Amino acid sequence: MVGFRAGDDALCGCDVGVNRSIDVRDGESSHGLASVNGSLYVGSRCRMDGDSHTVNGIIEVGDESRVRNLGTVNGRIRLGANVEVEGDAKSVNGDIDCGRGSKIHGRLTTVNGRIELRNTEVDEEVSHGQRQCPVAGKKRSPRRHRHQWQERPF
């Protein structure tokens, strides 16, 4: 579950919005984003040094950006081409759409949503609802797996 708690890093040193969306322009960086009743838009070639979370909003990340954990409740996550997520991407009540060449160095999870991956690598598990999705790929080490999908919606 994605949520906000007092003292949580998601709210410290980052851009915060209530009833408004937040935009990070192409090539800019930020220490993280948090919004309630607003969406998060990260441009192309951006760097996010902190987590990005929203409640009642979507998260869109432009091509070739590097971000940390992404989470939304009642919204979708859309990653452009060649995006790197250093952590997890989680959605409750929303779809997740990953562009070509994107890499998620963590888990990819949605509850009540669709997952679409195009030539995307996911280091840990992919889960949809209460079940893990079938995965295909090579084992990289006994403790870490890397999976790659081609045009395979769940």
Secondary structure, DSSP 4 states (H G I P E B T S, - for coil): -----TT-GGGSSSEEEESS-EEE-TT-EES-EEEESS-EEE-TT-EESS-EEEESS-EEE-TT-EE--EEEESS-EEE-TT-EESS-EEEESS-EEE-TT-EESS-EEEESS-EEESSEEESS-EEETTEEPP--EEE-SSS-EEEEESS---
